[in-house]
């Protein structure tokens, strides 16, 4: 996962090397004004963050939004394959 600082420094180095903002915008698949905002240090919105590979942040409090986790259902006794190992592990660790 990349950070905003890494992207900012990469864009700044590329612009100092002579690449235009339009070229960088096409390279990163964002708009030209968005490149200027990133150089200025503004964190992009959720859609642009996803495109750049950044973590999404809440627009109000600027805290990272946690990834959604999928809760694994407990295995049914006698129905699901491997249920005995699952419950024996729970008993031995628990």
C-alpha positions as CSV (number, residue, x, y, z in Angstrom):
1,X,0.0,0.0,0.0
2,X,1.5,3.3,-1.0
3,X,1.2,6.5,0.9
4,X,0.4,10.0,-0.2
5,X,4.0,11.1,0.6
6,X,5.4,8.5,-1.7
7,X,3.1,9.6,-4.5
8,X,3.8,13.3,-3.9
9,X,7.5,12.8,-4.0
10,X,7.3,10.7,-7.2
11,X,5.1,13.4,-8.9
12,X,7.4,16.2,-7.7
13,X,10.5,14.4,-9.0
14,X,8.8,13.7,-12.4
15,X,7.7,17.3,-12.7
16,X,11.2,18.6,-11.9
17,X,12.5,16.2,-14.6
18,X,10.4,18.0,-17.1
19,X,7.2,15.9,-17.4
20,X,4.0,18.0,-17.7
21,X,1.1,17.7,-15.4
22,X,-1.0,16.5,-18.2
23,X,1.4,13.6,-18.9
24,X,1.4,12.7,-15.1
25,X,-2.4,12.9,-15.0
26,X,-2.6,10.4,-17.9
27,X,0.0,8.2,-16.3
28,X,-1.8,8.1,-12.9
29,X,-5.3,8.0,-14.6
30,X,-6.5,11.1,-12.7
31,X,-7.4,14.7,-13.8
32,X,-4.8,17.4,-14.3
33,X,-6.1,19.6,-11.4
34,X,-6.0,16.5,-9.1
35,X,-2.2,16.3,-9.8
36,X,-1.9,19.9,-8.6
37,X,-3.9,19.2,-5.4
38,X,-1.8,16.1,-4.7
39,X,1.4,18.1,-5.1
40,X,-0.1,20.7,-2.7
41,X,-0.6,17.9,-0.1
42,X,-4.4,17.6,-0.2
43,X,-5.6,14.1,0.4
44,X,-7.8,12.9,-2.6
45,X,-11.4,11.8,-2.3
46,X,-12.3,8.1,-2.0
47,X,-12.5,7.4,-5.8
48,X,-9.2,9.0,-6.6
49,X,-7.6,7.3,-3.5
50,X,-8.7,3.9,-4.9
51,X,-7.3,4.7,-8.3
52,X,-3.9,5.8,-6.8
53,X,-3.8,2.8,-4.4
54,X,-4.2,4.8,-1.3
55,X,-6.2,4.0,1.8
56,X,-9.6,5.7,1.9
57,X,-10.1,8.3,4.6
58,X,-13.3,9.7,6.1
59,X,-13.9,13.1,4.5
60,X,-15.1,14.6,7.8
61,X,-12.5,13.4,10.3
62,X,-9.6,12.2,8.0
63,X,-9.2,8.9,9.7
64,X,-8.5,5.8,7.6
65,X,-11.7,3.8,6.9
66,X,-11.1,0.2,8.1
67,X,-11.4,-2.6,5.5
68,X,-14.6,-4.6,5.7
69,X,-14.0,-8.1,7.1
70,X,-16.1,-11.1,6.3
71,X,-17.2,-13.0,9.3
72,X,-16.6,-16.7,8.8
73,X,-19.6,-18.8,9.8
74,X,-19.1,-21.6,12.3
75,X,-19.0,-25.0,10.7
76,X,-22.1,-27.2,11.2
77,X,-21.5,-30.3,13.3
78,X,-21.7,-33.4,11.2
79,X,-22.6,-31.5,8.0
80,X,-19.5,-29.6,6.8
81,X,-16.3,-31.3,5.9
82,X,-13.6,-30.8,8.5
83,X,-15.9,-29.9,11.3
84,X,-14.3,-32.2,13.8
85,X,-10.8,-30.5,13.4
86,X,-12.5,-27.1,13.7
87,X,-14.2,-27.9,17.0
88,X,-11.2,-29.8,18.4
89,X,-9.0,-26.8,17.7
90,X,-11.5,-24.5,19.5
91,X,-11.6,-26.8,22.5
92,X,-7.8,-27.3,22.7
93,X,-7.1,-23.5,22.4
94,X,-9.9,-22.2,24.4
